[in-house]
Amino acid sequence: MSSDSSSHFDLVPMTGPAAHSGRPEMMSFSLSSEIPLPDVEQLPVVTEHSEDDSAPPIDDQGFHETVGANPNQPMRIGSIWLDGESLMCSCPDCLAPVTIRHWLMVADCWNCDTAVLLSAEQEAAIEQLLKKSGAPAPSRPQKQETTQATALPYYPAANPSEAASRLRTMLVYEDNLHWARRAFNQTPAWIVSLLAHVVALIILGLLYDTEEDLGEYITLSVVVGDQDTEGGAVTNLTPDAEENYELPPPDNIDPDNPLEMEKVNQDREAAEELQKDFDTDNPNLPDIDSVKRRINEATGTNKTILARDPRVRKQVVAREGGTSATEAAVARGLEWLARHQEPGGHWSLHRFNAHPGCTCQDPGRAITDAGATALALLPFLGAGQTHIAGIYKDQVRAGLDYLLDNQNVDGDLSAGARGNTRMYTHGQAAIVLCEAYMMSGDQRLKQPAQNAITFIIASQHHEGGWRYNPGQAGDTSVVGWQIMALQSARAAGLQVPNSVLQKANNFLNMVQAPNQLYAYQPRMSPTHVMTAEAILCRYYLGHGRNADTIDTGINYLVDNHLPRQSQMNIYYLYYGTQVMHHYGGPEWDLWNDQMRELLIESQQVDGHRRGSWTPKENHDRQGGRLYATAMAVCCLEVYYRHLPIFRKFEVK
């Protein structure tokens, strides 16, 4: 002890046998000493043997001699130093010097209680320091067996004792608890008190609930934005999402006008018809909780048809931009289609024979009963109506039976289609079989659906496209239906080779003009109709929402070709509506406002044509009234027929 200081201890040599053994003295640091600790970085460094000829001379222990090294000086390797016979390291938290219990390879900080478990590198450094210093190995509690795998059995780092192993296990498993205790001990008392009071208030609030039980309700929340690259806010519809939640009225309705409100109530009653058979204990219906779970867990293009179930559709319609008027138009359109089904279960484009005296007029010029049947079934399936559930299950079953009965052994579903309708018919019918299989789980449909997809694959041109007949060089119009069928097959778990999709993507590259718009065939001028169809195909082939090619096409369609009465083209509306719904944002809002207004106003409301649409554009007249009606209903089902690809949809 220093004789001239009462406030601190200096470094003192240890007395006893070690002091007379000729070994370096063990140094001690007083906990209250004001003398600065030695700078560890200034301690002599011991390094391993190197093949470098320029390295310092190597001693007989295999180590480089450090310039200026003194056997009585501390020696350092990395963060470990040997001071006399004391192995030391710095506390990783407070940097205080810590003595290492090298028989256990652990150290406890005297200052902050940190438990230091040495790494393998630090253990190796200890071995080297002990060998360099010539210090004896620490005594072991039991005899160590020498094995071939033990390079240095003399030292504990190579083969720790049983006590060391137990301590290591304890430190590893209790590490999180140790840090939790330290964090709690170092947290200011006022923060601990605040957290305790907050927890107590929350518990009291949960216990003290005076509201009466209003029953179960569904909460719909949507994260808007590109799921892969963008975030988005969560919108909750909790207050209005009770089970008795009604479809929202159109935006232009005056709630103080009795006539307008009567029309709203009539629309709601018409829409409610599609709910029947889903409000019962139909054993063919999946549990509603499983439906919600599948919607919440689905991602990307595999989720597109999950919200067709009428038990969740009201909330989906309200969130995605539909109204009581759009749902009523869907209900009336399906009613018209059901009335015009042929006795054999099929539909026809070029004649209406279902009811004597039918005055609908406007038959199509295309002849393909299989195509008409597929087109008619698409909106039924879009509304959640299958052959096992729904008020139109009989009509859907008869239509599916017609397609299956007329499918060729090679999978072809065109069944006598004439002219340029063959691959159109097959693509549309393939979509129907894939969707019906996916929605119902009916194994009877699986192999026919796979056969239909196999036929599409076999019919692809070597440049990636499809046209009127198998093997022809492609056009964008026919390609769109085949890609939609392939996508439906993938979503249903059927086999679709990636090479087929890659070739289809190459075809779209061929019809893409330098201005990023799309043409009917290569080297032709692009059009807004083919641009809408091609963008939808690009979505399903993996192009992201924010791709430059997508943005260019979207802006072009919004700036120049919004839905309007003067340019009524139901084929363009069918593809453009899906494209904009997936894209979302203000572009979708603008498109949706005009699309739904146009279709609601143009639907026939009287007589035998009530619920149908009159074809206007030349191509629409090829398909006739049934074609125009089926496509219009699909447009108005867009809110739930295919959930948006780039937005996470969550039903609670």
N, C-alpha and C positions, 0 to 999 in steps of 0.2 A: 504494500500500500504506500502510496506517496506520502511523505511526511509533511509536505507543505501544502497539502490540499485536503479539504474536508468535504468537497462537493463532488468529487469524482474519483474513479479508480483508473489507474493506468494499466497497461498490459504488464502482466507479471508472469514469470516462469512458474511452471508447475513443479512442486517439490515431490520427492518420493523416488521410487526406483527408476522411473523414466528419466529423472534428472541426472542420473549417474550411469545410464546405460549406453551413453554415446549416441543415442538416437536424437533427432531434433526435438526440441522442447515443444509441448502442446501449448498453444496460445489460447488465452481466454479473453473475451470482450465483456466488460462490465455493462450491464443494462442501463446504468445511469452515467456512463462515461461521456464526456463532451469531446473527447479526442476523435477526429474524423476517422471513419472506416477506411481501410486501404482501398485504393482504386483497383478493382478487380482486373480491369483491362490492362493495367500496368504489370500484372504478375507474369512471370516467365511462362511461356507456352510450351507444352510438350506436344509434339505432333507424331503421327504415325510414319512408318517407313515409306519412302517414295523412291521411285526409280529415277527421279530427276537428278542428273549429275551435278547440277548447281546447288543442290540442297546441302545444308550443313552436315558435318561428319556424323556418322551413325555410331552409337555406342554399342557395347556388347549385349544390351537388352533389346536392340532393334529400334531404338528411338533416336531422333535427331537431337543433338545437343543444342540447347538454346544459348545464343550468344549472351554472355554475362550471367549464365545460370549459376546459382550458388546453392549447394545442398541444404543450407539452412534457410533459404528463402522459400516462400510459398510457391507452388507450381500450379498451373491452370490448364485445363483442357475444356474449351467451350465455356459452359456456365458453372463448371465444377472446379474447385481448387482445393489443394491439399496444403493446410497450414500446420506444420509440425505433423502430428498424428491425427489431426482433426480434418475430416472431409467436410467441406462447406459448399453451400450454394445460396443463391439469393431467393428470397420469397417472391413468387411471381406476382403477389398482390401489393405488398408494401415495401419490397426490395430490402427488407432487413436480412442480415446474415443469419443463416440457419445451419445448425450442425446436422449432418446426415448420420442416421443410424444405419451404417453400411451393412450390418448383419441382417437388416430387414429391407434395406434399400428404400427407406421412407424418411421423411423429416416433418417435424411439426414446428410451425412458426411461433415463437414466443410472443410476438407482437400482435398478430391478428388472428391467431388460431387456425391459419390455413394448414390443411394437411397436404403435403407434397408427396405425390407418388412418382418416383423417378421413371423416366422413359428408358427405353432400351439403349438409346444413344448415351444417356447420362450414366447408365450402369457400365457401358463399355469404357467411358471416360474414367470412371472410378478404377476399373481394372488396370487401365494403363498407368494411372497415377500411382497406384499401389506397387506395380511392378517397377516403375521408375525410381520410386523412393526406397525400394527394398524393404518395405514394411511387411511384417508377417500377416498372413491371412487371418481374418477373425475366426475365433473359435466357433465350432459348429455344435449344435445340440445333439447331433447324431452322425454316425458314420455315413459318408457319401459313397455310393457305388460308382465306379468309373465305367462309363459307357463310351462307345465310339462316337456318339453324337455330342458328348461333353468335351469341348475343346479345352476349357480351363476349369476343371473340377475343383481347383484349389480356392476359387473365388465364388462368393455367393451369387453373383450376377448370373453365372452359368447354370447354377442349380440351387435355387433358393430353398431355405429351410421350410419345414411344415408351418412354422409360425409365420414366416414371411408370406407364404401362400395364403394362409387364412386372412392375414392383414390386408393383402392386396385385394382379395375377394370382397372384404368388408368395405374397403375404400371405393372400389369400383361400383358396388351396388348401392352404397349410401352416399355417393358423390352428389346427387341432386338434392338429397335431404340436407347434406352438409352445407351446400351453398344456400339452400333456402333458409337454414337457421342463421347463417351469417347475414343474409340480406335482411331478415327480420330484425336481427340484433342491431344492425346499422341504420335501420329506418328510423327517422325522427318520430318521437312519440306522438306529435300532433297529427301526423299522417296516419298512423295506426289507429288513433282514436276516430279520425274522420271516416276511415274505411269501415270501422266497426259500426258506427252510427248509420252509415248508408245501408249496410247489409241488414241492420235491424229494421230500418224503415221499409225496405223492400219486402222483408218477411211479413211485417205487419200489414202492408198493403195487400199482399196475397191472401192473408188470412181474413182481412176485413173486406169482403166483397158483398155489397148489398144489392147488386143487379140481379134480376130474376133470370133464370135460365131461358134463353131464347132458342135453344136447340142448336143443331149443327149448322154451319154455314160454310160456303166455299169462298176462299180468298184467291183472287187471281193476281199474280204479280208478274211483270214482264221486265226483263233487262234489255234495254234497247241498245243496239250497237253490234258491230261485227264481233262474234263470239271469240274469234281467234286473235284479233288484233286490237279491239276496242273495248272500253268499259262502257257502263251505262247506268243510269239511275233506275231504281226499282220503284215501280208504280203499283200501289196497293189499292184494290177496290173493295176493301173490307166492309164499309158501311152499307154498300148496295149489293153485296154479293151473297145475300141470304138465298135460301132455296126458293123463295117466292119472288126472287128478283125478276122484273119484267124487262122485255126488250126495250131499248131506248127508242123514242119516236124520232122521226126525221128532224133535221135541224130547222127546217122552215115551217114547222107546225106552231100555230098560235094556241097555247094552252087555254086561252079564254074563248076560243071559238068552238061552240058545241059540235058543229058539223065536222070540223077537222079532228076533234078528239074522238068522235064516233068512228071516223075512218081509222084512227089509230087503234081503237079497240077491236075493230073488225080484222085489221091486219094481225093483231096479236092472237086472236082466236084462230085465224087461218094458220098461223105459224105453229100454234100449239098442237095442231093435228099431227105434226111430225114427231111430237113427243110421245104419242101413244105407243104402247108396246114396250117403251123404255121406262115407264113408270111402274111396271109390274114386276113380279118375281119370275120373269122369263128365264128358265134355266140355261138358255143359249147365250145370255148376256154375261159378260165378264163382271166381276165385282168392281164397283165404281172406284174403290180405293186402288185397285190394281191398275185401272185405267189412268187415274191421276199419277200414280207412281211411274208408269211407262212414259207419260208425257214429260214428267219432270226429269227423268233420267235420259231421255233421248237427246241425241245431238245431231247436228248437220242434216244431211238429206235423208237419214233413216227415220226421222220422226214425222215425216210430212203428213201422214193421214191419221195420226193418233187422236186428234181433237174432233173427229167427225161424230163421236158419240153424242147424241142429243142431250144426254144428262149433264154435259159440261158446256154445251154449245152456246147457251145464252150468254154466259160470261165471256166466251171467246168472241162472239159477235160484237158485244158491247165494246170490248177493248180494241178490236182490230178495225172498227169503222163501219160495221153493219148497223142496221136499224130494224124496227118492226116491219117497215115497208119492204126491205130487201128480203127478209125471211118469208113474208107473205107472198112475195113474187116467186120465191123458190117453191113454196108449197103449191101455188096455183100452177106453176109450170110442170111440176111432177104429176099433178092431177091430170093435166092435159095429156101428158105422155102416157100415163096409165090407161086413159080412155082410148088411146089410139094404138094399143098393142094388138097385133093380129091374133086370131084364135090359136095359131100354131106356136105362140110364144115369142115370135119375132116382131120386129117393126120393119117398116118399109119407107124409103125416101120418096119413091115415085108414085105411091098411091096410098089412100086412106080408106081401108075397107072394114075397119073395126066396127063402125056403126053405120047402118043404112041411113041415107039422107044426110051424111056429113057434108057440111058446107064450108069446111076449113079452107079449101083451095090451096094454091101455091105448092103443089107437089114438086119435088125435085126432078132434075133430069138424069141424075146419076142412078144407076141400077146396081144396088148391092144391099140385099136384105141383111146379110151378116154385118155390113158396115153400119146400117141403120140401127140394128140391134145393139151393137157396141156403143154407138153414140148415145142411144137412149139410156143404156145402163150406167154410163159414166156419171150423170147427175144423181141417179138414185144412190149409187155407192157414195158419191160425194156428200150426200145428206145422211150417211150412216145407215141407209137401208140395205140390208143384205138378204140372202135367201133363207136366213134363220132368225132374223129379228127385224122388226119394223112393220108399219102398216102396209107396205108394198112388198112384203117378202114373197108373196105368191107371184107377183109380176117379175120380180128379180129372178126367182127360181126358174120360171118358165123361159126367161131370156137366156140364162146360163145354160139350161138344158139344150136350147136350140144351138148355141155355139158349140157345145161339146159334141152334140150329135152330128154336126156337120164339119168337125175338124178332121183333116186328113191325117194319115198315119205319120207323115213327115212333120206334123205340127202346124201345117198351113190352116189358117182360120178364114181365108177369104171367101170360101164357099160360093163359087159362081159369080163373083164380082166381075163386072164387065168394064172394058175400057181401061182408063188409067186409075181405077179405084182399088186394085188388088192389094198393093202394099200399104195403102192408107187403111184399108179395111183390116188387114192383118195386124198392123201396129196398134190400132184402137182396140181391137178385140183382145190382143195380148195384154194390154194395160188392164182391161176388165178382169181377165182371169187372175192376173197377179194381185190386183187389189182385193178381189173377192176372196182369194185364198188367204191373203194377209189379214183381212178384217175378220174372217170367220174361223180361220184355222181348220177349215174342212179339208182333210187329207185327200178327198176325192178330186180336188182341184189342183193338187200339187204337180202331179206328173203332166197333165195337159198344159199347165202354165209353163213348166220347164220345156216341154216340147215346142211350145209356141216361141219361146225365147231362142231355142236351138235353131228354129227355122229362120229367125231374124239374123242370127249369127252367120248361118250358111248363105244367106241372101246378100250379104254385104259385098259391095264392090271392092276391088283390091286397093282403090284409092281412099276407101273409108266411108263412102256414101251409100245411099239406097235411093231407088226411084220406083217407077210404077211396077216393074216386074223384078224378080230376083236376079241379081248379078248386074243390073244396069248401073251405069255411072250415075252418081247421086244428084239430087236437088235438095235444097235446104228444107222445103216444105215437107217432103216425105221423111227426110232425115229426122226432123223434130219429133215425129210420132214414134219412130223406132228408138230414139234415145230416151224418150219418156217411158217406153215399155221396158227398156233395159234398166232404167233407174227403179221402176216399180219392182222389177225382179230382184234387184240387189236388196231393196228394202224388205222384200219378203223372204230373203235368205236363199234365193235360187242361184244357180251357177251362171256367172257372167265373166268371161275372161277379160282381164285388163287390156289385152291387146286389141280387142274389139273397140273398147272405149278410146284407146289411144288413136286408132285409125279414124274413128269418127271425129276426134278432135283435129286430126290432120285435115280432114275434109273441110271443117269449118275454117281452118286457116286458108284453104284454097279459095273460099268464097268471100273472105274478108278483104274489103277494099282498103287502099292506103289511108282513107279517112276514118278507118276503124268501123265502118258500117258494113252490112252484109248483103250479098246478092243471092238470087235464086240459084244460079249456077256460076262456076268459075268464068271469069272474063266478061261477066254481065254487070250492069249498073246496080248498085245497092238500092234497096227499098226499105221503107219503114216497117213493112209487114215482116219481111225476112229478117230484119235487124232484131225485132222483138223476139221472134222465134229462136234465132241463133243465140241471143243473150241468155234466154232461159236454158238452152242446151249447155251453154258455157257454165252456168251455175252448177248444173248437175254433173258436169265433167270436172269440177274442182276449182274453177276460177273464183277468186275472192271478190267480195263486194266492192272493194276499193281499187281493183285493177284498172289501169288507165283505159283499156279497151272497153270495160263495162261503163265507166263514167261517161265516156264520149257518146256511146249509144244512148244511155239514159237521158243525157242532156238534149240530144237530138230529138228523141221522142217527145219529151216534155215541151220543148220549145216550139216544135213544129206539128206534132200529131197527137194532141190530147183528144180524148173521145168527144165527138160532136155529131149532131144529127145530120149535118150536111155531108159527112164522110162516114156514114154508118157502115162498118165492115166487121161482122161478128167474128171472123177468123182472126183479124188483128186484135180485137178486144180480148179474145180468149188468151192469146199469148201475152199481149201487153199488160193485161191485168195481173197475171201471175208474176211477170217480171217486176212490176212496180211494187207489188205486195212484198216480195222477197227483199227488194232493195230498201223499202221503208223510207222513213224520214218525210220531209215536206213534199218530196216528189210523189210519194204514195198518197199523201193526203190530198194533193191537188188532183191527181188522177182519179182517186176514189170518189171524190165529190162529183166529178163530172160523169164518171162511168155509171155509178148507181142511179143518178138522176136520169141519164139517158135511157137506161134499160127499164127502169120502173115506168117512165112515161110512155115508152113504146110498147109495153106489154098489152096485149088485147084483154079487155075486161068484160066483154059481153058475148053472148051467144055461144055457139059451139067452139069458137076459136078462143074462148076465154082461157087465159093462162099461157097462150102461145105468143110467138113473135113472128112477124112477117119479114121474110128475107128482102133486103134492099139491094145490096151490092151484087154484081154479076156472079162472082164465085159463090156467094151465099145462095143465090137462086139455083145453082147447080145442085145443092143439097136440099133446098126447099124448106118448108115450114118446120118439119121435124128437126132438121139439122140446125136451123137458126134457134129453135127453142132449146134444144139440148145444150148448145154452146152458151146461150145467154144464161141459163140456169147455172152452169158451171162457173160463169163469171161472178154471179151473185153469191155463190157458195165459197168464194175465194178466202173468206175470213177464217174458215176452218177446214176447207177441202185439202189444202196443203199449208201446213204451218210454215212460217217464215224460216228460211234456212239460216239467216245471219243474225237472228235474235233468239236469245234463250227464252223459252216459254215455260212458265211454271204455274201450275194449278195446285192450290192448297185446300 
